[in-house]
Amino acid sequence: MTKGHIAAIIAALVVSWASPVASAPRICAVSSADQEQVSRTVHSFYAALTKDDEAGFSAITAPTFYAYEVGRRLNGPELSATIRKAHGSGRIYEWNLGPIEVHGNCDVIWATWENHGRVGDSTGMRPVMWLESAALHRDGSRWVLDFLHSTPVGSAK
């Protein structure tokens, strides 16, 4: 074996040993405190929309937040304005979130839940169920929403 072969073998060993270490993600479990904070953040999101609270909405969504809602992609201001406009025309939304399942790691979480609510106006309300999911990231000591997906599945039972 030549010095060149030995150097190539050593280089291959170093690269194969170092690569997994260098690219390994930070691993940590989602704590119960994180689960509770994510749940509060998601509930606060709906509370802000219910009250047309733009400051509250902005405080818990990332600047790059967007949602798949009403058949299209809406950024944060567009979603907030869509709900505010619906409220202005007499539309009423009642959201009732089921248990929120939280999965993820140290800095990124995805959450899923069923939303059994009602939609209508002063003349009447009809039950609706949505299947919903969100992605959140840690921003310092708090969790903020990056993405929401909401799919209506018909009348609630």
N, CA, C and O atoms as a GROMACS GRO file, in nm:
protein
  628
    1MET      N    1   0.084  -0.118   0.000
    1MET     CA    2   0.000   0.000   0.000
    1MET      C    3   0.089   0.124   0.000
    1MET      O    4   0.188   0.131   0.072
    2THR      N    5   0.051   0.220  -0.080
    2THR     CA    6   0.129   0.344  -0.089
    2THR      C    7   0.081   0.445   0.014
    2THR      O    8  -0.026   0.430   0.074
    3LYS      N    9   0.162   0.547   0.032
    3LYS     CA   10   0.123   0.655   0.123
    3LYS      C   11  -0.006   0.721   0.075
    3LYS      O   12  -0.087   0.763   0.157
    4GLY      N   13  -0.028   0.730  -0.055
    4GLY     CA   14  -0.150   0.787  -0.111
    4GLY      C   15  -0.273   0.706  -0.075
    4GLY      O   16  -0.378   0.762  -0.042
    5HIS      N   17  -0.260   0.571  -0.079
    5HIS     CA   18  -0.372   0.484  -0.041
    5HIS      C   19  -0.406   0.500   0.107
    5HIS      O   20  -0.522   0.508   0.146
    6ILE      N   21  -0.301   0.504   0.188
    6ILE     CA   22  -0.322   0.519   0.333
    6ILE      C   23  -0.389   0.654   0.362
    6ILE      O   24  -0.481   0.662   0.443
    7ALA      N   25  -0.343   0.758   0.298
    7ALA     CA   26  -0.401   0.891   0.318
    7ALA      C   27  -0.548   0.893   0.275
    7ALA      O   28  -0.631   0.954   0.341
    8ALA      N   29  -0.580   0.826   0.163
    8ALA     CA   30  -0.719   0.821   0.115
    8ALA      C   31  -0.807   0.745   0.213
    8ALA      O   32  -0.921   0.785   0.238
    9ILE      N   33  -0.756   0.634   0.267
    9ILE     CA   34  -0.834   0.555   0.365
    9ILE      C   35  -0.857   0.637   0.491
    9ILE      O   36  -0.968   0.640   0.543
   10ILE      N   37  -0.754   0.704   0.538
   10ILE     CA   38  -0.769   0.786   0.659
   10ILE      C   39  -0.869   0.899   0.634
   10ILE      O   40  -0.954   0.927   0.719
   11ALA      N   41  -0.860   0.964   0.518
   11ALA     CA   42  -0.954   1.071   0.485
   11ALA      C   43  -1.097   1.019   0.479
   11ALA      O   44  -1.188   1.084   0.529
   12ALA      N   45  -1.118   0.901   0.418
   12ALA     CA   46  -1.252   0.842   0.411
   12ALA      C   47  -1.305   0.810   0.550
   12ALA      O   48  -1.422   0.833   0.578
   13LEU      N   49  -1.219   0.757   0.636
   13LEU     CA   50  -1.262   0.726   0.773
   13LEU      C   51  -1.299   0.853   0.850
   13LEU      O   52  -1.399   0.856   0.921
   14VAL      N   53  -1.218   0.956   0.835
   14VAL     CA   54  -1.246   1.082   0.904
   14VAL      C   55  -1.378   1.141   0.856
   14VAL      O   56  -1.461   1.184   0.937
   15VAL      N   57  -1.399   1.143   0.724
   15VAL     CA   58  -1.523   1.198   0.669
   15VAL      C   59  -1.642   1.115   0.714
   15VAL      O   60  -1.744   1.172   0.754
   16SER      N   61  -1.633   0.982   0.710
   16SER     CA   62  -1.747   0.898   0.750
   16SER      C   63  -1.774   0.908   0.899
   16SER      O   64  -1.889   0.896   0.941
   17TRP      N   65  -1.671   0.931   0.979
   17TRP     CA   66  -1.691   0.945   1.122
   17TRP      C   67  -1.747   1.083   1.157
   17TRP      O   68  -1.834   1.094   1.242
   18ALA      N   69  -1.698   1.188   1.092
   18ALA     CA   70  -1.736   1.324   1.126
   18ALA      C   71  -1.871   1.364   1.070
   18ALA      O   72  -1.942   1.441   1.134
   19SER      N   73  -1.909   1.316   0.955
   19SER     CA   74  -2.033   1.360   0.891
   19SER      C   75  -2.156   1.338   0.978
   19SER      O   76  -2.233   1.432   0.996
   20PRO      N   77  -2.179   1.216   1.032
   20PRO     CA   78  -2.299   1.200   1.115
   20PRO      C   79  -2.298   1.289   1.238
   20PRO      O   80  -2.403   1.338   1.280
   21VAL      N   81  -2.182   1.311   1.296
   21VAL     CA   82  -2.173   1.394   1.415
   21VAL      C   83  -2.204   1.539   1.378
   21VAL      O   84  -2.278   1.607   1.450
   22ALA      N   85  -2.149   1.586   1.269
   22ALA     CA   86  -2.168   1.725   1.230
   22ALA      C   87  -2.311   1.754   1.188
   22ALA      O   88  -2.359   1.866   1.207
   23SER      N   89  -2.380   1.656   1.129
   23SER     CA   90  -2.514   1.682   1.079
   23SER      C   91  -2.625   1.632   1.171
   23SER      O   92  -2.742   1.645   1.138
   24ALA      N   93  -2.589   1.576   1.285
   24ALA     CA   94  -2.690   1.522   1.376
   24ALA      C   95  -2.774   1.636   1.434
   24ALA      O   96  -2.718   1.733   1.485
   25PRO      N   97  -2.907   1.625   1.427
   25PRO     CA   98  -2.990   1.730   1.485
   25PRO      C   99  -2.986   1.725   1.637
   25PRO      O  100  -2.959   1.621   1.697
   26ARG      N  101  -3.013   1.838   1.696
   26ARG     CA  102  -3.024   1.843   1.841
   26ARG      C  103  -3.150   1.767   1.880
   26ARG      O  104  -3.258   1.793   1.827
   27ILE      N  105  -3.137   1.674   1.972
   27ILE     CA  106  -3.250   1.590   2.010
   27ILE      C  107  -3.294   1.626   2.151
   27ILE      O  108  -3.214   1.629   2.244
   28CYS      N  109  -3.421   1.653   2.164
   28CYS     CA  110  -3.480   1.672   2.296
   28CYS      C  111  -3.630   1.645   2.285
   28CYS      O  112  -3.690   1.663   2.179
   29ALA      N  113  -3.686   1.603   2.391
   29ALA     CA  114  -3.829   1.571   2.393
   29ALA      C  115  -3.911   1.698   2.415
   29ALA      O  116  -3.864   1.796   2.472
   30VAL      N  117  -4.035   1.693   2.368
   30VAL     CA  118  -4.129   1.802   2.393
   30VAL      C  119  -4.174   1.789   2.538
   30VAL      O  120  -4.227   1.686   2.578
   31SER      N  121  -4.153   1.892   2.615
   31SER     CA  122  -4.188   1.887   2.757
   31SER      C  123  -4.338   1.912   2.776
   31SER      O  124  -4.406   1.961   2.685
   32SER      N  125  -4.387   1.878   2.892
   32SER     CA  126  -4.528   1.906   2.922
   32SER      C  127  -4.552   2.058   2.925
   32SER      O  128  -4.660   2.104   2.889
   33ALA      N  129  -4.451   2.135   2.968
   33ALA     CA  130  -4.464   2.282   2.966
   33ALA      C  131  -4.477   2.332   2.822
   33ALA      O  132  -4.556   2.422   2.795
   34ASP      N  133  -4.399   2.273   2.730
   34ASP     CA  134  -4.410   2.310   2.589
   34ASP      C  135  -4.548   2.275   2.536
   34ASP      O  136  -4.610   2.354   2.464
   35GLN      N  137  -4.597   2.157   2.569
   35GLN     CA  138  -4.730   2.115   2.524
   35GLN      C  139  -4.836   2.212   2.571
   35GLN      O  140  -4.924   2.251   2.494
   36GLU      N  141  -4.829   2.252   2.697
   36GLU     CA  142  -4.927   2.348   2.751
   36GLU      C  143  -4.915   2.484   2.683
   36GLU      O  144  -5.016   2.546   2.652
   37GLN      N  145  -4.792   2.530   2.659
   37GLN     CA  146  -4.774   2.660   2.595
   37GLN      C  147  -4.822   2.658   2.450
   37GLN      O  148  -4.882   2.755   2.404
   38VAL      N  149  -4.796   2.549   2.379
   38VAL     CA  150  -4.845   2.537   2.241
   38VAL      C  151  -4.998   2.538   2.241
   38VAL      O  152  -5.058   2.605   2.157
   39SER      N  153  -5.059   2.466   2.332
   39SER     CA  154  -5.205   2.464   2.341
   39SER      C  155  -5.260   2.604   2.369
   39SER      O  156  -5.358   2.645   2.308
   40ARG      N  157  -5.197   2.677   2.461
   40ARG     CA  158  -5.240   2.814   2.491
   40ARG      C  159  -5.223   2.904   2.368
   40ARG      O  160  -5.308   2.988   2.341
   41THR      N  161  -5.113   2.886   2.295
   41THR     CA  162  -5.089   2.967   2.175
   41THR      C  163  -5.198   2.942   2.071
   41THR      O  164  -5.250   3.037   2.013
   42VAL      N  165  -5.232   2.816   2.048
   42VAL     CA  166  -5.336   2.784   1.950
   42VAL      C  167  -5.470   2.841   1.994
   42VAL      O  168  -5.543   2.899   1.913
   43HIS      N  169  -5.505   2.825   2.121
   43HIS     CA  170  -5.631   2.882   2.171
   43HIS      C  171  -5.630   3.036   2.161
   43HIS      O  172  -5.732   3.097   2.129
   44SER      N  173  -5.516   3.096   2.189
   44SER     CA  174  -5.505   3.242   2.180
   44SER      C  175  -5.522   3.290   2.035
   44SER      O  176  -5.574   3.399   2.012
   45PHE      N  177  -5.478   3.210   1.941
   45PHE     CA  178  -5.494   3.241   1.799
   45PHE      C  179  -5.643   3.257   1.766
   45PHE      O  180  -5.683   3.355   1.703
   46TYR      N  181  -5.724   3.161   1.810
   46TYR     CA  182  -5.869   3.169   1.783
   46TYR      C  183  -5.935   3.280   1.862
   46TYR      O  184  -6.028   3.344   1.813
   47ALA      N  185  -5.889   3.303   1.984
   47ALA     CA  186  -5.945   3.413   2.064
   47ALA      C  187  -5.918   3.546   1.995
   47ALA      O  188  -6.006   3.633   1.991
   48ALA      N  189  -5.798   3.564   1.941
   48ALA     CA  190  -5.765   3.689   1.871
   48ALA      C  191  -5.852   3.706   1.747
   48ALA      O  192  -5.900   3.816   1.720
   49LEU      N  193  -5.873   3.598   1.671
   49LEU     CA  194  -5.959   3.607   1.553
   49LEU      C  195  -6.104   3.637   1.592
   49LEU      O  196  -6.172   3.714   1.524
   50THR      N  197  -6.151   3.577   1.700
   50THR     CA  198  -6.288   3.598   1.745
   50THR      C  199  -6.312   3.745   1.779
   50THR      O  200  -6.419   3.799   1.751
   51LYS      N  201  -6.212   3.811   1.840
   51LYS     CA  202  -6.226   3.950   1.884
   51LYS      C  203  -6.171   4.050   1.783
   51LYS      O  204  -6.166   4.170   1.812
   52ASP      N  205  -6.129   4.003   1.664
   52ASP     CA  206  -6.065   4.091   1.566
   52ASP      C  207  -5.948   4.167   1.629
   52ASP      O  208  -5.927   4.285   1.603
   53ASP      N  209  -5.872   4.095   1.711
   53ASP     CA  210  -5.760   4.152   1.785
   53ASP      C  211  -5.631   4.136   1.703
   53ASP      O  212  -5.561   4.036   1.716
   54GLU      N  213  -5.602   4.234   1.617
   54GLU     CA  214  -5.486   4.224   1.529
   54GLU      C  215  -5.355   4.223   1.607
   54GLU      O  216  -5.262   4.152   1.568
   55ALA      N  217  -5.345   4.298   1.714
   55ALA     CA  218  -5.222   4.300   1.793
   55ALA      C  219  -5.200   4.163   1.858
   55ALA      O  220  -5.089   4.111   1.858
   56GLY      N  221  -5.306   4.106   1.914
   56GLY     CA  222  -5.296   3.973   1.974
   56GLY      C  223  -5.261   3.868   1.871
   56GLY      O  224  -5.181   3.778   1.898
   57PHE      N  225  -5.320   3.878   1.752
   57PHE     CA  226  -5.293   3.785   1.643
   57PHE      C  227  -5.146   3.794   1.602
   57PHE      O  228  -5.079   3.692   1.586
   58SER      N  229  -5.097   3.917   1.583
   58SER     CA  230  -4.958   3.937   1.542
   58SER      C  231  -4.858   3.889   1.647
   58SER      O  232  -4.748   3.846   1.613
   59ALA      N  233  -4.896   3.897   1.774
   59ALA     CA  234  -4.806   3.859   1.882
   59ALA      C  235  -4.781   3.708   1.886
   59ALA      O  236  -4.678   3.665   1.939
   60ILE      N  237  -4.871   3.629   1.830
   60ILE     CA  238  -4.855   3.483   1.838
   60ILE      C  239  -4.833   3.417   1.702
   60ILE      O  240  -4.831   3.295   1.691
   61THR      N  241  -4.816   3.499   1.598
   61THR     CA  242  -4.785   3.447   1.466
   61THR      C  243  -4.652   3.504   1.418
   61THR      O  244  -4.617   3.618   1.448
   62ALA      N  245  -4.579   3.422   1.344
   62ALA     CA  246  -4.452   3.467   1.287
   62ALA      C  247  -4.481   3.568   1.176
   62ALA      O  248  -4.589   3.564   1.117
   63PRO      N  249  -4.388   3.656   1.147
   63PRO     CA  250  -4.407   3.751   1.036
   63PRO      C  251  -4.432   3.680   0.902
   63PRO      O  252  -4.496   3.735   0.813
   64THR      N  253  -4.381   3.558   0.890
   64THR     CA  254  -4.398   3.480   0.766
   64THR      C  255  -4.515   3.383   0.774
   64THR      O  256  -4.530   3.298   0.687
   65PHE      N  257  -4.598   3.396   0.877
   65PHE     CA  258  -4.713   3.306   0.894
   65PHE      C  259  -4.802   3.305   0.770
   65PHE      O  260  -4.823   3.408   0.705
   66TYR      N  261  -4.854   3.185   0.740
   66TYR     CA  262  -4.960   3.175   0.639
   66TYR      C  263  -5.050   3.058   0.674
   66TYR      O  264  -5.014   2.970   0.752
   67ALA      N  265  -5.168   3.059   0.614
   67ALA     CA  266  -5.268   2.956   0.640
   67ALA      C  267  -5.328   2.910   0.508
   67ALA      O  268  -5.342   2.987   0.413
   68TYR      N  269  -5.364   2.782   0.505
   68TYR     CA  270  -5.449   2.732   0.398
   68TYR      C  271  -5.591   2.732   0.454
   68TYR      O  272  -5.626   2.650   0.539
   69GLU      N  273  -5.669   2.825   0.406
   69GLU     CA  274  -5.804   2.848   0.459
   69GLU      C  275  -5.892   2.894   0.345
   69GLU      O  276  -5.846   2.962   0.253
   70VAL      N  277  -6.018   2.857   0.349
   70VAL     CA  278  -6.118   2.891   0.247
   70VAL      C  279  -6.067   2.865   0.105
   70VAL      O  280  -6.093   2.943   0.013
   71GLY      N  281  -5.995   2.755   0.091
   71GLY     CA  282  -5.950   2.713  -0.040
   71GLY      C  283  -5.834   2.788  -0.099
   71GLY      O  284  -5.808   2.778  -0.219
   72ARG      N  285  -5.762   2.865  -0.018
   72ARG     CA  286  -5.648   2.939  -0.072
   72ARG      C  287  -5.544   2.966   0.036
   72ARG      O  288  -5.569   2.944   0.155
   73ARG      N  289  -5.430   3.013  -0.007
   73ARG     CA  290  -5.322   3.048   0.084
   73ARG      C  291  -5.338   3.195   0.125
   73ARG      O  292  -5.348   3.283   0.040
   74LEU      N  293  -5.342   3.220   0.255
   74LEU     CA  294  -5.356   3.356   0.308
   74LEU      C  295  -5.241   3.383   0.405
   74LEU      O  296  -5.210   3.300   0.489
   75ASN      N  297  -5.177   3.499   0.392
   75ASN     CA  298  -5.078   3.535   0.493
   75ASN      C  299  -5.152   3.587   0.617
   75ASN      O  300  -5.275   3.596   0.617
   76GLY      N  301  -5.079   3.620   0.722
   76GLY     CA  302  -5.143   3.662   0.847
   76GLY      C  303  -5.238   3.779   0.832
   76GLY      O  304  -5.353   3.769   0.874
   77PRO      N  305  -5.194   3.890   0.774
   77PRO     CA  306  -5.284   4.003   0.757
   77PRO      C  307  -5.406   3.970   0.670
   77PRO      O  308  -5.516   4.019   0.696
   78GLU      N  309  -5.388   3.888   0.568
   78GLU     CA  310  -5.501   3.851   0.482
   78GLU      C  311  -5.602   3.766   0.558
   78GLU      O  312  -5.723   3.786   0.544
   79LEU      N  313  -5.553   3.671   0.640
   79LEU     CA  314  -5.645   3.588   0.718
   79LEU      C  315  -5.721   3.673   0.819
   79LEU      O  316  -5.843   3.662   0.830
   80SER      N  317  -5.650   3.758   0.890
   80SER     CA  318  -5.713   3.845   0.988
   80SER      C  319  -5.817   3.935   0.922
   80SER      O  320  -5.927   3.952   0.974
   81ALA      N  321  -5.784   3.992   0.806
   81ALA     CA  322  -5.877   4.079   0.735
   81ALA      C  323  -5.999   4.001   0.683
   81ALA      O  324  -6.110   4.054   0.681
   82THR      N  325  -5.978   3.878   0.640
   82THR     CA  326  -6.089   3.795   0.591
   82THR      C  327  -6.190   3.770   0.702
   82THR      O  328  -6.311   3.781   0.681
   83ILE      N  329  -6.141   3.736   0.820
   83ILE     CA  330  -6.231   3.710   0.934
   83ILE      C  331  -6.297   3.840   0.979
   83ILE      O  332  -6.417   3.842   1.007
   84ARG      N  333  -6.220   3.948   0.986
   84ARG     CA  334  -6.276   4.079   1.027
   84ARG      C  335  -6.386   4.123   0.930
   84ARG      O  336  -6.491   4.172   0.972
   85LYS      N  337  -6.363   4.105   0.800
   85LYS     CA  338  -6.464   4.141   0.700
   85LYS      C  339  -6.589   4.055   0.715
   85LYS      O  340  -6.701   4.105   0.704
   86ALA      N  341  -6.570   3.925   0.740
   86ALA     CA  342  -6.686   3.837   0.762
   86ALA      C  343  -6.764   3.881   0.885
   86ALA      O  344  -6.887   3.885   0.883
   87HIS      N  345  -6.692   3.914   0.994
   87HIS     CA  346  -6.760   3.965   1.114
   87HIS      C  347  -6.838   4.093   1.082
   87HIS      O  348  -6.951   4.110   1.128
   88GLY      N  349  -6.779   4.181   1.002
   88GLY     CA  350  -6.843   4.306   0.965
   88GLY      C  351  -6.972   4.287   0.886
   88GLY      O  352  -7.061   4.371   0.890
   89SER      N  353  -6.980   4.175   0.815
   89SER     CA  354  -7.102   4.147   0.738
   89SER      C  355  -7.202   4.062   0.816
   89SER      O  356  -7.302   4.016   0.761
   90GLY      N  357  -7.172   4.041   0.946
   90GLY     CA  358  -7.266   3.968   1.032
   90GLY      C  359  -7.235   3.821   1.052
   90GLY      O  360  -7.310   3.751   1.120
   91ARG      N  361  -7.127   3.773   0.994
   91ARG     CA  362  -7.090   3.632   1.008
   91ARG      C  363  -7.039   3.606   1.148
   91ARG      O  364  -6.965   3.686   1.205
   92ILE      N  365  -7.080   3.493   1.205
   92ILE     CA  366  -7.038   3.454   1.340
   92ILE      C  367  -6.967   3.320   1.330
   92ILE      O  368  -7.014   3.226   1.266
   93TYR      N  369  -6.851   3.312   1.395
   93TYR     CA  370  -6.776   3.186   1.405
   93TYR      C  371  -6.764   3.149   1.552
   93TYR      O  372  -6.727   3.231   1.635
   94GLU      N  373  -6.796   3.026   1.583
   94GLU     CA  374  -6.771   2.972   1.717
   94GLU      C  375  -6.678   2.854   1.700
   94GLU      O  376  -6.714   2.755   1.637
   95TRP      N  377  -6.559   2.865   1.757
   95TRP     CA  378  -6.460   2.758   1.747
   95TRP      C  379  -6.449   2.689   1.881
   95TRP      O  380  -6.439   2.753   1.986
   96ASN      N  381  -6.451   2.557   1.878
   96ASN     CA  382  -6.441   2.476   1.998
   96ASN      C  383  -6.337   2.368   1.972
   96ASN      O  384  -6.367   2.264   1.911
   97LEU      N  385  -6.215   2.392   2.017
   97LEU     CA  386  -6.105   2.301   1.988
   97LEU      C  387  -6.106   2.180   2.078
   97LEU      O  388  -6.126   2.190   2.199
   98GLY      N  389  -6.086   2.064   2.016
   98GLY     CA  390  -6.068   1.942   2.093
   98GLY      C  391  -5.926   1.934   2.147
   98GLY      O  392  -5.850   2.030   2.136
   99PRO      N  393  -5.891   1.821   2.206
   99PRO     CA  394  -5.755   1.806   2.258
   99PRO      C  395  -5.651   1.829   2.147
   99PRO      O  396  -5.668   1.784   2.034
  100ILE      N  397  -5.546   1.899   2.182
  100ILE     CA  398  -5.441   1.931   2.085
  100ILE      C  399  -5.327   1.832   2.104
  100ILE      O  400  -5.268   1.823   2.212
  101GLU      N  401  -5.296   1.757   1.998
  101GLU     CA  402  -5.182   1.666   1.999
  101GLU      C  403  -5.060   1.743   1.955
  101GLU      O  404  -5.063   1.814   1.854
  102VAL      N  405  -4.951   1.730   2.030
  102VAL     CA  406  -4.829   1.805   2.003
  102VAL      C  407  -4.715   1.707   1.978
  102VAL      O  408  -4.694   1.613   2.055
  103HIS      N  409  -4.641   1.731   1.870
  103HIS     CA  410  -4.526   1.648   1.834
  103HIS      C  411  -4.414   1.741   1.791
  103HIS      O  412  -4.439   1.850   1.740
  104GLY      N  413  -4.290   1.699   1.810
  104GLY     CA  414  -4.181   1.780   1.761
  104GLY      C  415  -4.054   1.759   1.838
  104GLY      O  416  -4.031   1.652   1.895
  105ASN      N  417  -3.971   1.863   1.841
  105ASN     CA  418  -3.844   1.857   1.912
  105ASN      C  419  -3.820   1.989   1.983
  105ASN      O  420  -3.914   2.059   2.021
  106CYS      N  421  -3.696   2.022   2.001
  106CYS     CA  422  -3.659   2.138   2.082
  106CYS      C  423  -3.718   2.270   2.033
  106CYS      O  424  -3.766   2.351   2.112
  107ASP      N  425  -3.714   2.290   1.901
  107ASP     CA  426  -3.746   2.421   1.848
  107ASP      C  427  -3.860   2.426   1.746
  107ASP      O  428  -3.904   2.535   1.709
  108VAL      N  429  -3.908   2.310   1.702
  108VAL     CA  430  -4.014   2.304   1.602
  108VAL      C  431  -4.118   2.203   1.647
  108VAL      O  432  -4.086   2.092   1.689
  109ILE      N  433  -4.245   2.244   1.638
  109ILE     CA  434  -4.356   2.156   1.680
  109ILE      C  435  -4.464   2.160   1.574
  109ILE      O  436  -4.488   2.263   1.511
  110TRP      N  437  -4.528   2.047   1.555
  110TRP     CA  438  -4.652   2.046   1.478
  110TRP      C  439  -4.762   1.997   1.571
  110TRP      O  440  -4.739   1.912   1.656
  111ALA      N  441  -4.879   2.052   1.553
  111ALA     CA  442  -4.992   2.022   1.640
  111ALA      C  443  -5.114   1.990   1.553
  111ALA      O  444  -5.130   2.045   1.444
  112THR      N  445  -5.199   1.901   1.603
  112THR     CA  446  -5.322   1.866   1.532
  112THR      C  447  -5.438   1.863   1.630
  112THR      O  448  -5.420   1.835   1.749
  113TRP      N  449  -5.558   1.892   1.578
  113TRP     CA  450  -5.678   1.889   1.661
  113TRP      C  451  -5.801   1.888   1.573
  113TRP      O  452  -5.794   1.917   1.454
  114GLU      N  453  -5.913   1.854   1.634
  114GLU     CA  454  -6.043   1.869   1.570
  114GLU      C  455  -6.111   1.991   1.628
  114GLU      O  456  -6.103   2.017   1.748
  115ASN      N  457  -6.175   2.066   1.543
  115ASN     CA  458  -6.243   2.188   1.584
  115ASN      C  459  -6.392   2.168   1.555
  115ASN      O  460  -6.435   2.169   1.440
  116HIS      N  461  -6.470   2.149   1.660
  116HIS     CA  462  -6.615   2.131   1.648
  116HIS      C  463  -6.681   2.264   1.681
  116HIS      O  464  -6.694   2.299   1.798
  117GLY      N  465  -6.722   2.335   1.580
  117GLY     CA  466  -6.776   2.468   1.604
  117GLY      C  467  -6.908   2.490   1.534
  117GLY      O  468  -6.978   2.397   1.494
  118ARG      N  469  -6.940   2.617   1.522
  118ARG     CA  470  -7.063   2.658   1.453
  118ARG      C  471  -7.034   2.783   1.373
  118ARG      O  472  -6.949   2.864   1.410
  119VAL      N  473  -7.106   2.796   1.262
  119VAL     CA  474  -7.092   2.913   1.175
  119VAL      C  475  -7.232   2.960   1.138
  119VAL      O  476  -7.321   2.878   1.117
  120GLY      N  477  -7.250   3.090   1.131
  120GLY     CA  478  -7.380   3.143   1.092
  120GLY      C  479  -7.387   3.293   1.107
  120GLY      O  480  -7.288   3.365   1.092
  121ASP      N  481  -7.509   3.337   1.137
  121ASP     CA  482  -7.533   3.480   1.158
  121ASP      C  483  -7.647   3.494   1.257
  121ASP      O  484  -7.684   3.397   1.324
  122SER      N  485  -7.702   3.612   1.268
  122SER     CA  486  -7.807   3.636   1.368
  122SER      C  487  -7.933   3.554   1.342
  122SER      O  488  -8.017   3.540   1.431
  123THR      N  489  -7.948   3.502   1.221
  123THR     CA  490  -8.068   3.422   1.191
  123THR      C  491  -8.052   3.275   1.226
  123THR      O  492  -8.150   3.201   1.230
  124GLY      N  493  -7.928   3.232   1.251
  124GLY     CA  494  -7.909   3.092   1.288
  124GLY      C  495  -7.766   3.046   1.269
  124GLY      O  496  -7.687   3.107   1.195
  125MET      N  497  -7.735   2.939   1.336
  125MET     CA  498  -7.600   2.882   1.332
  125MET      C  499  -7.610   2.736   1.288
  125MET      O  500  -7.708   2.668   1.318
  126ARG      N  501  -7.509   2.690   1.217
  126ARG     CA  502  -7.504   2.549   1.179
  126ARG      C  503  -7.372   2.490   1.229
  126ARG      O  504  -7.269   2.556   1.226
  127PRO      N  505  -7.376   2.365   1.275
  127PRO     CA  506  -7.253   2.302   1.324
  127PRO      C  507  -7.159   2.269   1.208
  127PRO      O  508  -7.202   2.229   1.100
  128VAL      N  509  -7.031   2.287   1.234
  128VAL     CA  510  -6.926   2.255   1.138
  128VAL      C  511  -6.809   2.192   1.213
  128VAL      O  512  -6.780   2.229   1.326
  129MET      N  513  -6.744   2.098   1.147
  129MET     CA  514  -6.622   2.041   1.203
  129MET      C  515  -6.508   2.067   1.106
  129MET      O  516  -6.524   2.054   0.985
  130TRP      N  517  -6.392   2.103   1.161
  130TRP     CA  518  -6.271   2.122   1.082
  130TRP      C  519  -6.163   2.029   1.137
  130TRP      O  520  -6.153   2.010   1.259
  131LEU      N  521  -6.083   1.972   1.049
  131LEU     CA  522  -5.960   1.903   1.089
  131LEU      C  523  -5.848   2.005   1.068
  131LEU      O  524  -5.834   2.061   0.960
  132GLU      N  525  -5.769   2.027   1.174
  132GLU     CA  526  -5.673   2.136   1.168
  132GLU      C  527  -5.535   2.092   1.215
  132GLU      O  528  -5.520   2.000   1.296
  133SER      N  529  -5.436   2.159   1.161
  133SER     CA  530  -5.298   2.134   1.201
  133SER      C  531  -5.220   2.265   1.191
  133SER      O  532  -5.257   2.356   1.117
  134ALA      N  533  -5.113   2.271   1.268
  134ALA     CA  534  -5.030   2.392   1.268
  134ALA      C  535  -4.885   2.354   1.291
  134ALA      O  536  -4.854   2.252   1.352
  135ALA      N  537  -4.798   2.438   1.241
  135ALA     CA  538  -4.655   2.428   1.269
  135ALA      C  539  -4.615   2.552   1.349
  135ALA      O  540  -4.656   2.663   1.317
  136LEU      N  541  -4.537   2.531   1.452
  136LEU     CA  542  -4.492   2.640   1.538
  136LEU      C  543  -4.342   2.629   1.559
  136LEU      O  544  -4.285   2.520   1.547
  137HIS      N  545  -4.278   2.740   1.590
  137HIS     CA  546  -4.137   2.736   1.626
  137HIS      C  547  -4.117   2.814   1.756
  137HIS      O  548  -4.195   2.902   1.793
  138ARG      N  549  -4.008   2.778   1.823
  138ARG     CA  550  -3.974   2.847   1.948
  138ARG      C  551  -3.908   2.981   1.912
  138ARG      O  552  -3.816   2.987   1.832
  139ASP      N  553  -3.959   3.086   1.974
  139ASP     CA  554  -3.904   3.219   1.958
  139ASP      C  555  -3.867   3.266   2.098
  139ASP      O  556  -3.950   3.323   2.169
  140GLY      N  557  -3.744   3.243   2.136
  140GLY     CA  558  -3.703   3.272   2.273
  140GLY      C  559  -3.770   3.175   2.367
  140GLY      O  560  -3.747   3.054   2.360
  141SER      N  561  -3.852   3.227   2.456
  141SER     CA  562  -3.919   3.141   2.555
  141SER      C  563  -4.065   3.112   2.518
  141SER      O  564  -4.139   3.058   2.600
  142ARG      N  565  -4.106   3.149   2.397
  142ARG     CA  566  -4.246   3.128   2.360
  142ARG      C  567  -4.255   3.056   2.226
  142ARG      O  568  -4.158   3.049   2.151
  143TRP      N  569  -4.373   3.004   2.197
  143TRP     CA  570  -4.402   2.936   2.072
  143TRP      C  571  -4.488   3.027   1.986
  143TRP      O  572  -4.585   3.085   2.034
  144VAL      N  573  -4.454   3.039   1.857
  144VAL     CA  574  -4.532   3.119   1.764
  144VAL      C  575  -4.573   3.034   1.644
  144VAL      O  576  -4.503   2.940   1.605
  145LEU      N  577  -4.688   3.067   1.587
  145LEU     CA  578  -4.740   2.993   1.474
  145LEU      C  579  -4.672   3.037   1.344
  145LEU      O  580  -4.658   3.156   1.316
  146ASP      N  581  -4.631   2.936   1.266
  146ASP     CA  582  -4.575   2.959   1.133
  146ASP      C  583  -4.676   2.925   1.025
  146ASP      O  584  -4.676   2.985   0.918
  147PHE      N  585  -4.763   2.828   1.053
  147PHE     CA  586  -4.849   2.774   0.948
  147PHE      C  587  -4.974   2.713   1.013
  147PHE      O  588  -4.967   2.655   1.121
  148LEU      N  589  -5.088   2.727   0.945
  148LEU     CA  590  -5.214   2.664   0.986
  148LEU      C  591  -5.280   2.605   0.863
  148LEU      O  592  -5.283   2.666   0.757
  149HIS      N  593  -5.332   2.485   0.880
  149HIS     CA  594  -5.412   2.424   0.774
  149HIS      C  595  -5.545   2.383   0.834
  149HIS      O  596  -5.550   2.317   0.937
  150SER      N  597  -5.653   2.424   0.769
  150SER     CA  598  -5.787   2.396   0.819
  150SER      C  599  -5.871   2.338   0.706
  150SER      O  600  -5.885   2.398   0.599
  151THR      N  601  -5.926   2.220   0.730
  151THR     CA  602  -6.011   2.153   0.631
  151THR      C  603  -6.149   2.131   0.690
  151THR      O  604  -6.163   2.054   0.786
  152PRO      N  605  -6.252   2.195   0.636
  152PRO     CA  606  -6.388   2.166   0.684
  152PRO      C  607  -6.429   2.026   0.638
  152PRO      O  608  -6.402   1.987   0.524
  153VAL      N  609  -6.493   1.953   0.728
  153VAL     CA  610  -6.535   1.816   0.693
  153VAL      C  611  -6.686   1.800   0.703
  153VAL      O  612  -6.735   1.687   0.709
  154GLY      N  613  -6.759   1.910   0.705
  154GLY     CA  614  -6.905   1.901   0.708
  154GLY      C  615  -6.959   1.932   0.845
  154GLY      O  616  -6.892   1.990   0.930
  155SER      N  617  -7.082   1.893   0.864
  155SER     CA  618  -7.150   1.921   0.990
  155SER      C  619  -7.094   1.837   1.102
  155SER      O  620  -7.063   1.720   1.083
  156ALA      N  621  -7.081   1.897   1.218
  156ALA     CA  622  -7.038   1.824   1.336
  156ALA      C  623  -7.149   1.731   1.381
  156ALA      O  624  -7.267   1.758   1.358
  157LYS      N  625  -7.110   1.624   1.446
  157LYS     CA  626  -7.210   1.529   1.495
  157LYS      C  627  -7.230   1.542   1.641
  157LYS      O  628  -7.310   1.470   1.700
   0.00000   0.00000   0.00000
